[in-house]
């Protein structure tokens, strides 16, 4: 299985170096990522297409194409596809470390 495939969809890495990582993330209809936080990175999300329900520190926000949100280091966050088409967003990570092991999952639909 491709390492970038997840139960909720998949992602592509567009750029990666010591101070940032940029991904395009594709979320299947009715799927959502885990409710999580990061110790070593902040994220900026830009919605390209689709309809998202973003949970940011317990506050739910509906976002569509052109919407953006900043998630500070340590913030709790989740994104869910609440539309009928694939949700596509760009994630820009900044910080000191970008490994998948810097994910503290608070709640996860897939028991990870």
VEXROZA-979804 format. One line per field, with one value per atom (N, C-alpha, C): residue number from 1; residue in three letters; atom name; x, y, z. Coordinates in nm, 4 decimals, decimal comma. Layout:
VEXROZA-979804
nr = (NUM	...)
rest = (ALA	...)
atom = (CA	...)
px = (X	...)
py = (Y	...)
pz = (Z	...)
end
This chain:
VEXROZA-979804
nr = (1	1	1	2	2	2	3	3	3	4	4	4	5	5	5	6	6	6	7	7	7	8	8	8	9	9	9	10	10	10	11	11	11	12	12	12	13	13	13	14	14	14	15	15	15	16	16	16	17	17	17	18	18	18	19	19	19	20	20	20	21	21	21	22	22	22	23	23	23	24	24	24	25	25	25	26	26	26	27	27	27	28	28	28	29	29	29	30	30	30	31	31	31	32	32	32	33	33	33	34	34	34	35	35	35	36	36	36	37	37	37	38	38	38	39	39	39	40	40	40	41	41	41	42	42	42	43	43	43	44	44	44	45	45	45	46	46	46	47	47	47	48	48	48	49	49	49	50	50	50	51	51	51	52	52	52	53	53	53	54	54	54	55	55	55	56	56	56	57	57	57	58	58	58	59	59	59	60	60	60	61	61	61	62	62	62	63	63	63	64	64	64	65	65	65	66	66	66	67	67	67	68	68	68	69	69	69	70	70	70	71	71	71	72	72	72	73	73	73	74	74	74	75	75	75	76	76	76	77	77	77	78	78	78	79	79	79	80	80	80	81	81	81	82	82	82	83	83	83	84	84	84	85	85	85	86	86	86	87	87	87	88	88	88	89	89	89	90	90	90	91	91	91	92	92	92	93	93	93	94	94	94	95	95	95	96	96	96	97	97	97	98	98	98	99	99	99	100	100	100	101	101	101	102	102	102	103	103	103	104	104	104	105	105	105	106	106	106	107	107	107	108	108	108	109	109	109	110	110	110	111	111	111	112	112	112)
rest = (UNK	UNK	UNK	UNK	UNK	UNK	UNK	UNK	UNK	UNK	UNK	UNK	UNK	UNK	UNK	UNK	UNK	UNK	UNK	UNK	UNK	UNK	UNK	UNK	UNK	UNK	UNK	UNK	UNK	UNK	UNK	UNK	UNK	UNK	UNK	UNK	UNK	UNK	UNK	UNK	UNK	UNK	UNK	UNK	UNK	UNK	UNK	UNK	UNK	UNK	UNK	UNK	UNK	UNK	UNK	UNK	UNK	UNK	UNK	UNK	UNK	UNK	UNK	UNK	UNK	UNK	UNK	UNK	UNK	UNK	UNK	UNK	UNK	UNK	UNK	UNK	UNK	UNK	UNK	UNK	UNK	UNK	UNK	UNK	UNK	UNK	UNK	UNK	UNK	UNK	UNK	UNK	UNK	UNK	UNK	UNK	UNK	UNK	UNK	UNK	UNK	UNK	UNK	UNK	UNK	UNK	UNK	UNK	UNK	UNK	UNK	UNK	UNK	UNK	UNK	UNK	UNK	UNK	UNK	UNK	UNK	UNK	UNK	UNK	UNK	UNK	UNK	UNK	UNK	UNK	UNK	UNK	UNK	UNK	UNK	UNK	UNK	UNK	UNK	UNK	UNK	UNK	UNK	UNK	UNK	UNK	UNK	UNK	UNK	UNK	UNK	UNK	UNK	UNK	UNK	UNK	UNK	UNK	UNK	UNK	UNK	UNK	UNK	UNK	UNK	UNK	UNK	UNK	UNK	UNK	UNK	UNK	UNK	UNK	UNK	UNK	UNK	UNK	UNK	UNK	UNK	UNK	UNK	UNK	UNK	UNK	UNK	UNK	UNK	UNK	UNK	UNK	UNK	UNK	UNK	UNK	UNK	UNK	UNK	UNK	UNK	UNK	UNK	UNK	UNK	UNK	UNK	UNK	UNK	UNK	UNK	UNK	UNK	UNK	UNK	UNK	UNK	UNK	UNK	UNK	UNK	UNK	UNK	UNK	UNK	UNK	UNK	UNK	UNK	UNK	UNK	UNK	UNK	UNK	UNK	UNK	UNK	UNK	UNK	UNK	UNK	UNK	UNK	UNK	UNK	UNK	UNK	UNK	UNK	UNK	UNK	UNK	UNK	UNK	UNK	UNK	UNK	UNK	UNK	UNK	UNK	UNK	UNK	UNK	UNK	UNK	UNK	UNK	UNK	UNK	UNK	UNK	UNK	UNK	UNK	UNK	UNK	UNK	UNK	UNK	UNK	UNK	UNK	UNK	UNK	UNK	UNK	UNK	UNK	UNK	UNK	UNK	UNK	UNK	UNK	UNK	UNK	UNK	UNK	UNK	UNK	UNK	UNK	UNK	UNK	UNK	UNK	UNK	UNK	UNK	UNK	UNK	UNK	UNK	UNK	UNK	UNK	UNK	UNK	UNK	UNK	UNK	UNK	UNK	UNK	UNK	UNK	UNK	UNK	UNK	UNK	UNK	UNK	UNK	UNK	UNK)
atom = (N	CA	C	N	CA	C	N	CA	C	N	CA	C	N	CA	C	N	CA	C	N	CA	C	N	CA	C	N	CA	C	N	CA	C	N	CA	C	N	CA	C	N	CA	C	N	CA	C	N	CA	C	N	CA	C	N	CA	C	N	CA	C	N	CA	C	N	CA	C	N	CA	C	N	CA	C	N	CA	C	N	CA	C	N	CA	C	N	CA	C	N	CA	C	N	CA	C	N	CA	C	N	CA	C	N	CA	C	N	CA	C	N	CA	C	N	CA	C	N	CA	C	N	CA	C	N	CA	C	N	CA	C	N	CA	C	N	CA	C	N	CA	C	N	CA	C	N	CA	C	N	CA	C	N	CA	C	N	CA	C	N	CA	C	N	CA	C	N	CA	C	N	CA	C	N	CA	C	N	CA	C	N	CA	C	N	CA	C	N	CA	C	N	CA	C	N	CA	C	N	CA	C	N	CA	C	N	CA	C	N	CA	C	N	CA	C	N	CA	C	N	CA	C	N	CA	C	N	CA	C	N	CA	C	N	CA	C	N	CA	C	N	CA	C	N	CA	C	N	CA	C	N	CA	C	N	CA	C	N	CA	C	N	CA	C	N	CA	C	N	CA	C	N	CA	C	N	CA	C	N	CA	C	N	CA	C	N	CA	C	N	CA	C	N	CA	C	N	CA	C	N	CA	C	N	CA	C	N	CA	C	N	CA	C	N	CA	C	N	CA	C	N	CA	C	N	CA	C	N	CA	C	N	CA	C	N	CA	C	N	CA	C	N	CA	C	N	CA	C	N	CA	C	N	CA	C	N	CA	C	N	CA	C	N	CA	C	N	CA	C	N	CA	C	N	CA	C	N	CA	C	N	CA	C	N	CA	C	N	CA	C)
px = (0,0844	0,0000	0,0885	0,0472	0,1177	0,1195	0,2349	0,2462	0,1637	0,1230	0,0452	-0,1058	-0,1479	-0,2894	-0,3318	-0,4446	-0,4987	-0,6434	-0,7037	-0,8432	-0,9408	-0,9055	-0,9917	-0,9681	-0,8604	-0,8257	-0,6772	-0,6128	-0,4679	-0,4112	-0,2774	-0,2127	-0,0911	-0,0506	0,0709	0,1598	0,2891	0,3839	0,4307	0,4092	0,4475	0,5858	0,6212	0,7492	0,7861	0,9151	0,9598	1,1052	1,1328	1,2715	1,2773	1,3852	1,4058	1,3117	1,2513	1,1654	1,0187	0,9838	0,8430	0,8148	0,6847	0,6348	0,4999	0,4759	0,3506	0,2878	0,1594	0,0868	-0,0426	-0,0866	-0,2247	-0,2921	-0,4037	-0,4733	-0,6121	-0,6454	-0,7722	-0,8512	-0,9697	-1,0519	-1,1792	-1,2053	-1,3227	-1,4519	-1,5633	-1,6917	-1,7245	-1,7746	-1,8158	-1,6989	-1,5761	-1,4591	-1,4018	-1,3257	-1,2595	-1,1270	-1,0365	-0,9084	-0,9275	-0,8270	-0,8369	-0,8359	-0,8980	-0,8905	-0,7545	-0,6670	-0,5259	-0,4617	-0,3363	-0,2532	-0,1077	-0,0250	0,1175	0,2008	0,3107	0,4008	0,5052	0,5401	0,6553	0,6239	0,4943	0,4612	0,3263	0,3158	0,1900	0,1454	0,0179	-0,0338	-0,1212	-0,1225	-0,2140	-0,2881	-0,4213	-0,5032	-0,5722	-0,5687	-0,6395	-0,7293	-0,8597	-0,9546	-0,9537	-0,9235	-0,9212	-1,0594	-1,1202	-1,2544	-1,3220	-1,4554	-1,5327	-1,5829	-1,6456	-1,7036	-1,6501	-1,5929	-1,5268	-1,5947	-1,5962	-1,6281	-1,4953	-1,4446	-1,3187	-1,3511	-1,2897	-1,2999	-1,1650	-1,1661	-1,0421	-1,0593	-0,9894	-1,0005	-1,1464	-1,2203	-1,3580	-1,4632	-1,4217	-1,5159	-1,5285	-1,6530	-1,6774	-1,7044	-1,6404	-1,6497	-1,6711	-1,7715	-1,7892	-1,7012	-1,6251	-1,5368	-1,5543	-1,5465	-1,5563	-1,4394	-1,4388	-1,3311	-1,2916	-1,1625	-1,1094	-1,0946	-1,1549	-1,1422	-1,0061	-0,9609	-0,8306	-0,8346	-0,7485	-0,7396	-0,5960	-0,5531	-0,4225	-0,4409	-0,3583	-0,3616	-0,2249	-0,2224	-0,0965	-0,0472	0,0802	0,1381	0,0597	0,0175	-0,0561	-0,2069	-0,2571	-0,4022	-0,4640	-0,5820	-0,6588	-0,7287	-0,7249	-0,7841	-0,8260	-0,9242	-0,9742	-1,0420	-1,0383	-1,1134	-1,1953	-1,3193	-1,4122	-1,4745	-1,4894	-1,5570	-1,7072	-1,7806	-1,9254	-1,9986	-1,9249	-1,9854	-2,0009	-2,0465	-2,0683	-1,9529	-1,8627	-1,7446	-1,6206	-1,5094	-1,3843	-1,3480	-1,3038	-1,2530	-1,1038	-1,0590	-0,9165	-0,8698	-0,7612	-0,7033	-0,5517	-0,4902	-0,3443	-0,3093	-0,2131	-0,1655	-0,0195	0,0068	0,1442	0,1854	0,2865	0,3376	0,4651	0,4758	0,5986	0,6353	0,7630	0,8069	0,9442	0,9663	1,0991	1,1031	0,9832	0,9790	0,8451	0,8477	0,7271	0,6913	0,7486	0,7213	0,5796	0,5293	0,3947	0,3857	0,4988	0,4961	0,4802	0,4650	0,4320	0,2808	0,2049	0,0591	0,0140	-0,0484	-0,1123	-0,2612	-0,3109	-0,4515	-0,5355	-0,6334	-0,7253	-0,8450	-0,8901	-1,0029	-0,9773	-1,0035	-0,9744	-1,0782	-1,1404	-1,2427	-1,1855	-1,0530	-0,9903	-0,9021	-0,9169	-0,8451	-0,6952	-0,6381	-0,4924	-0,4291)
py = (-0,1193	0,0000	0,1251	0,2229	0,3504	0,4148	0,4626	0,5205	0,6476	0,7119	0,8341	0,8095	0,6830	0,6483	0,6273	0,6854	0,6745	0,6257	0,5837	0,5366	0,6462	0,7714	0,8845	0,9383	0,8968	0,9483	0,9331	1,0375	1,0306	1,1728	1,1803	1,3104	1,2987	1,4140	1,4252	1,5300	1,5027	1,6017	1,6865	1,8166	1,9087	1,9678	1,9905	2,0522	2,0110	1,9877	1,9483	1,9875	2,0616	2,0874	2,1082	2,1611	2,1653	2,2594	2,3584	2,4524	2,4517	2,3654	2,3566	2,2276	2,1970	2,0863	2,1302	2,1032	2,1404	2,0159	1,9937	1,8773	1,9213	1,8441	1,8487	1,7290	1,7524	1,6464	1,6278	1,5014	1,4627	1,3806	1,4298	1,3623	1,3113	1,1825	1,1209	1,1746	1,1735	1,2166	1,1401	1,2121	1,1597	1,1136	1,1317	1,0899	1,2099	1,1786	1,2847	1,2339	1,3285	1,2974	1,2904	1,2440	1,2360	1,3760	1,3872	1,5097	1,5038	1,5993	1,5858	1,7195	1,7103	1,8285	1,7890	1,8920	1,8710	1,9529	1,8964	1,9639	2,0489	2,0110	2,0738	2,1460	2,1607	2,2299	2,3004	2,4067	2,4770	2,4430	2,4653	2,4358	2,5500	2,5683	2,6600	2,5763	2,5802	2,5047	2,6013	2,5688	2,6453	2,5489	2,5721	2,4831	2,5121	2,4099	2,4225	2,3942	2,2816	2,2486	2,1561	2,1577	2,0762	2,1579	2,0875	2,1510	2,0813	2,1581	2,1034	2,1513	2,0640	2,1018	2,0958	2,2120	2,2208	2,2372	2,1551	2,1716	2,2238	2,3442	2,4087	2,4464	2,3759	2,3979	2,3929	2,2957	2,2734	2,3550	2,4500	2,5335	2,4780	2,4551	2,4010	2,5139	2,5053	2,6072	2,5370	2,5795	2,5288	2,6123	2,5450	2,6143	2,5558	2,6432	2,6004	2,6583	2,6362	2,6797	2,8246	2,8464	2,9796	3,0090	2,9269	2,9461	2,9019	2,9632	2,9288	2,9441	2,8682	2,8757	2,8470	2,9147	2,8912	2,8112	2,7089	2,6214	2,6306	2,6890	2,7084	2,5765	2,5702	2,4560	2,4300	2,3060	2,2689	2,2807	2,3477	2,3604	2,2248	2,1982	2,0802	2,1105	2,0135	2,0384	1,9091	1,9258	1,8146	1,8750	1,8005	1,8403	1,7210	1,7511	1,6480	1,6916	1,5981	1,6263	1,6118	1,7223	1,7187	1,7403	1,7346	1,7471	1,6116	1,6152	1,4925	1,4616	1,5565	1,5397	1,5318	1,4935	1,4881	1,6287	1,6378	1,7621	1,7684	1,8802	1,8981	2,0252	2,0123	2,1312	2,1232	2,2400	2,2524	2,2746	2,1988	2,2131	2,2580	2,3726	2,4232	2,4075	2,3253	2,3018	2,3839	2,4519	2,5219	2,4829	2,4773	2,4394	2,3760	2,2839	2,2234	2,0759	2,0131	1,8697	1,8381	1,7542	1,7302	1,5827	1,4970	1,3542	1,3203	1,2090	1,1629	1,1249	1,1016	1,0679	1,1913	1,3101	1,4303	1,4552	1,3467	1,3556	1,2944	1,3757	1,3239	1,3154	1,1922	1,1735	1,1731	1,2633	1,2744	1,1824	1,1782	1,0953	1,0510	0,9233	0,8733	0,7684	0,7876	0,6958	0,5606	0,5545	0,4352	0,3613	0,3938	0,3246	0,3213	0,4341	0,4409	0,4944)
pz = (0,0000	0,0000	0,0000	-0,0786	-0,0863	0,0525	0,0955	0,2303	0,2476	0,1388	0,1478	0,1420	0,1360	0,1373	0,2821	0,3175	0,4520	0,4435	0,5555	0,5501	0,5054	0,5242	0,4892	0,3486	0,2827	0,1502	0,1248	0,0723	0,0476	0,0391	0,0334	0,0183	-0,0717	-0,1272	-0,2076	-0,1430	-0,1334	-0,0821	-0,2003	-0,1919	-0,2990	-0,2772	-0,1510	-0,1173	0,0242	0,0454	0,1791	0,1973	0,3062	0,3454	0,4959	0,5463	0,6919	0,7666	0,6966	0,7687	0,7254	0,6292	0,5896	0,5125	0,5041	0,4223	0,3677	0,2385	0,1748	0,1145	0,1449	0,0942	0,0269	-0,0736	-0,1192	-0,0542	0,0136	0,0870	0,0255	-0,0004	-0,0629	0,0388	0,0780	0,1779	0,1098	0,1249	0,0641	0,1260	0,0501	0,1065	0,2350	0,3346	0,4666	0,5532	0,5093	0,5877	0,6635	0,7693	0,8445	0,9000	0,9215	0,9827	1,1336	1,2033	1,3488	1,4105	1,5289	1,6087	1,6750	1,6471	1,6805	1,7116	1,7566	1,7733	1,7478	1,7282	1,7006	1,7986	1,8408	1,9336	1,8621	1,7377	1,6728	1,5430	1,5101	1,3863	1,3956	1,3160	1,2926	1,1511	1,1221	0,9886	0,9400	0,8082	0,7405	0,6376	0,6419	0,5466	0,4523	0,3233	0,2202	0,1442	0,1462	0,0799	-0,0700	-0,1497	-0,2952	-0,3524	-0,3101	-0,3571	-0,2575	-0,2609	-0,1692	-0,0514	0,0424	0,1609	0,2843	0,3753	0,4940	0,6212	0,7191	0,8566	0,9314	0,9704	1,0436	1,1913	1,2752	1,4198	1,4674	1,5283	1,5727	1,7192	1,8062	1,9516	1,9979	1,9448	1,9868	1,9136	1,8302	1,7549	1,6133	1,5686	1,4354	1,3366	1,2194	1,1158	0,9820	0,9053	0,7695	0,6770	0,5913	0,4979	0,3587	0,2588	0,1196	0,0415	-0,0888	-0,1768	-0,1483	-0,1290	-0,1002	0,0476	0,1333	0,2773	0,3278	0,4354	0,4922	0,6436	0,7111	0,8567	0,9000	1,0048	1,0655	1,1929	1,2087	1,3255	1,3934	1,5115	1,5827	1,6427	1,6704	1,7393	1,8678	1,8886	2,0087	1,9976	1,8932	1,8761	1,8404	1,8930	1,8543	1,7227	1,6292	1,4981	1,4290	1,3403	1,2594	1,1368	1,0274	0,9086	0,8625	0,8201	0,7755	0,6434	0,5511	0,4254	0,4481	0,4407	0,4587	0,3260	0,2160	0,0835	0,0165	-0,1076	-0,1842	-0,2788	-0,2967	-0,3822	-0,2932	-0,3532	-0,2778	-0,2282	-0,1022	-0,0448	-0,0736	-0,1280	-0,1585	-0,0879	-0,0106	0,0521	0,0531	0,0594	0,0677	0,2140	0,2630	0,4001	0,3957	0,4573	0,4683	0,6143	0,6378	0,7730	0,7921	0,9062	0,9417	1,0840	1,1122	1,2459	1,2415	1,3345	1,3479	1,3114	1,2965	1,2661	1,2015	1,0957	1,0168	1,0038	1,0868	1,0806	1,1249	1,0722	1,1075	1,2561	1,3221	1,4650	1,5551	1,4942	1,5713	1,5651	1,5662	1,5706	1,7022	1,7864	1,9075	1,8768	1,8575	1,8228	1,9506	1,9551	2,0678	2,0437	1,9185	1,8774	1,7345	1,7029	1,5694	1,5291	1,4137	1,3641	1,3228	1,3054	1,2499	1,3495	1,4766	1,5866	1,5663	1,5257	1,5090	1,6365)
end
